[in-house]
């Protein structure tokens, strides 16, 4: 390493919002330990790579990246692999990339200060590979927040659902919730830092269980939304099996809770959902959608969809298409099924050829484009509150997001300058499948 007088690190992050927020906490921990963050591998004494294993061939991509780092190994740098691929591959990483000296999964980040000391004193194969056994959360008061508008708060780590295609229960460990008092304390700190929008994070926020036994998830939502200074509260991700009607009730009654629910369905076929071990049927899912659509507020619905799960027939794929019509999603994230290491789905037969998966994905995306266009057209003529996120000088437009998490590009009267993070009223003048356009109508 480059010496204790100037301990420097470079961190590269891949993957989901949870990973991005983990990195904010990892950076905060390193800064607290006297490290300085630098913008390039060249300048760093410690190079960290926070990995994601959700995509096909993720491990291979990690090893390819580590091979890129190899050329620096004679410069006294140390390398560490963090995140899901670290947990999944464990000490095998040292075998394939011997110049790596730290392998640490997310369930062990709370031990980073001790691991850093080991590295600084010449540790060669330092590991943090707590698996499902841990019941501790990564709580730190040192979070180096990078999103200027939205403050993230992890309320629950890990997952106990074991969907057949997913590595998360193995890489992030068992479910463990933070106390509601600690979550509320972090919300208050975010207000002190100037945040007005908060997003509560967890792989499955609906299975939140307050260790203090004080609050259900819906009650926690209300409590966070009631913190003075908070104007918007979002949460992700929900699991249909655990999604309760009480969540819709509180969205209906607490203005600071945003008009948006992300409720991943994955497939519209009950047979495929069963094979995926998703623990709900198409009808049970649609029952929850019915609760949301019966709300007094106009709650936008988004989802995740997988095509080409092993054995998915053409008819079952069409059930997913018909479900999209029935629900009318505002937007969806779509994926081709890809086999992930150590998951139960690996044992299933009837793999779908990649070309067929690609065909189904294209059909699905095309359908969503039409549905998204229809869903967004209904906003034309409405005046919506937008949180300002920035400006596109080339187009002379500002950009922001509505409570429904829709992107709004809008113009302002001549001479008006906005500040990011502020809220304005925007009249919607046009729409596209994935965004709205408008003109500022007031503050
Ligand atoms: S709910 Fe299923 S898909 Fe989501 S993290 Fe848990 S196992 Fe993975």
Boltz pocket constraint, residues with backbone or C-beta under 6 A from the ligand:
constraints:
  - pocket:
      binder: B
      contacts: [[A, 159], [A, 160], [A, 161], [A, 162], [A, 163], [A, 166], [A, 167], [A, 168], [A, 169], [A, 203], [A, 204], [A, 239]]
      max_distance: 6.0
